[in-house]
Amino acid sequence: MQLSTKGISSLLRNSRVLRASRVHGRVQASQGSRQAALVGRASRASVTCAAAEVSSAQNINDSDSTTTGVRVRFAPSPTGNLHIGGARTALFNWLYAKNQGGKMILRVEDTDKARSTLESEQAVLRDLAWLGIEWDEGPDVGGPYGPYRQSERKDIYKKYVDQLVEAGVAYPCFCTDEELAKMKAEAEEKKLPPIYRGKWATASKEEVEAEMAKGTPYCYRFRVPKNEIIKIQDVVRGDVQWNTDTLGDFVLLRSNGLPVYNFCVAIDDALMKITHVLRAEEHLPNTLRQVLIYKALGFPVPMFGHMSLILAPDKSKLSKRHGATSVGEFKDEGFLAPAMLNFLSLLGWNDGTEQEIFTEEELCEKFSLDRITKSGAVFDKTKLCWMNGQHLRALDENDMQNMVGQALLDAGLVGAVDSSFAKAAVNIVASSLELVNDAEQELVPLLGYPLEETLASEPAKKILDDGFLSVARAVVAAYDAGELQQAIAGDAKEFKGWINSIGKAQERKGKRLFMPIRIALTGRMQGPDVGDVMRLLALESGDVTSHPVVKLEDRIKTLRSWVESQE
């Protein structure tokens, strides 16, 4: 006899009430004989799961989503920090839910007890919240389809294993690790697919009873139908299909009672009414197992979308050897959450235009699944830094002052975030910043006066030869006369007027005027507006505690000494 998938589903529905009331009693009181009987029956049955039925299930799911709304999920494993790839997956799911007016579910896949920790779970949730990604249901906010941690759903998984066994779609397997290793080695030697070929798929009732009586450990395997073509319509990759003969009977429940990943995922997605499973392409091979489980239990199959991997600049898979890879690391480096969100959104998606800077609201409005690209997305940190600078300069003036001012305060470069010196410092460095944490390295050079080092450099030779000494004498003379101090105390127009007066007297203009003035007052050949730097130094009155500050008086003293050494 051969059971169709619909026949199995009907059997499961008709026996649900009776099964729910006796599941624990069956396991504890008469597990051995009952399981043996079930396996005996199962060995005479096989399951067909035609491609047409999968397509039908997807159509059912599409119809269901119009009444219940889009439901997507992000399901991290709390075994470490939130990786950039995981953050991109969470973002795409969240954006799609927001765009469709749907719901985002956060589910913690913590069945790996050896590696899962509560600290990692909390870190993942914290990083998601920092990005601004919110969820409607989850372990911390609850919801109608909880629990939302897989470790708290073991009884649910066991219930559905029992249903599959009763329907003849799963069976206990007593193979030892050594036997399985031998099968694998033989398959490799014969160049056969590495599928299960053990005897327990066709074991007799008596054989099963004998092992049960001895207390032999066993797992549960799913009985995979033979030579069936399973198809899905992937929203990113189009038609994808597999032949079930490449799979073999796979484990559902381990001998220690813990369910395997693919079984948990299928059960959870179905019971939580997930309509769209959007995830990385590395999960594509898992889809065959999950579709078989959906069909065997009569669950509608969700729509799938498998996104390309995030690649390093060398086109290899992004990893720690390429630098920071977790959201927390980028946060600590000073990246802004809106910039990170913007950057991640463009790793495998675009809106069809040349636009690169998006607000959260624009992303939610424009995001669509049909614009997700198949090709791998390269993680370009240079572009991320540029994008962060764009978002930084788009901040409200007060937000910019508080954020950069706090960074300078933490570095011991200002006495208070809202001091006159702090405000001037922020105004000077903001235009060149890409990261908030760069404020210190942008400001510190302006406080020093490396005159002799600059004049000894090769690039300065041309300026020296073009009469720098004459300009230096004029700057010293202007200081002695109080003209320089008066120009600094005035506004930008007055300071520029003073420079022009030097130029008129020296018969200089353009770069021949401004470059020697810059070197004479700042000791450097590059930097912000010279007048802004001079006004900043005039405002400093003990604010800076972490670095030496060369005030105007000391700069002129050094410049005077150099002039005298040349005469």
Salt bridges, closest charged atoms under 4 A:
GLU109 OE2 - ARG107 NH2 3.21
ASP112 OD2 - ARG115 NH1 3.65
GLU121 OE2 - ARG149 NH2 2.80
GLU137 OE2 - ARG71 NH1 2.84
GLU152 OE2 - ARG149 NH1 3.23
ASP162 OD2 - ARG26 NH2 3.22
ASP162 OD1 - LYS158 NZ 2.60
GLU166 OE2 - ARG22 NH2 3.17
GLU207 OE2 - LYS199 NZ 3.65
GLU211 OE2 - LYS214 NZ 3.21
ASP234 OD2 - HIS306 ND1 2.63
ASP268 OD2 - ARG107 NE 3.58
ASP268 OD1 - ARG153 NE 2.69
ASP269 OD2 - ARG73 NH2 2.88
ASP269 OD1 - ARG107 NH1 2.86
GLU281 OE1 - ARG237 NH2 2.94
GLU282 OE1 - LYS317 NZ 3.23
ASP314 OD2 - ARG321 NH2 3.86
ASP314 OD2 - HIS322 NE2 3.46
GLU333 OE1 - LYS381 NZ 2.92
ASP351 OD2 - LYS366 NZ 3.45
GLU356 OE2 - LYS383 NZ 2.62
ASP465 OD2 - LYS461 NZ 3.24
ASP466 OD2 - ARG508 NH1 3.49
ASP466 OD2 - ARG512 NE 2.86
ASP480 OD1 - ARG560 NH2 2.75
ASP532 OD1 - ARG535 NH2 2.89
GLU540 OE1 - LYS551 NZ 3.83
GLU567 OE2 - ARG473 NE 2.77
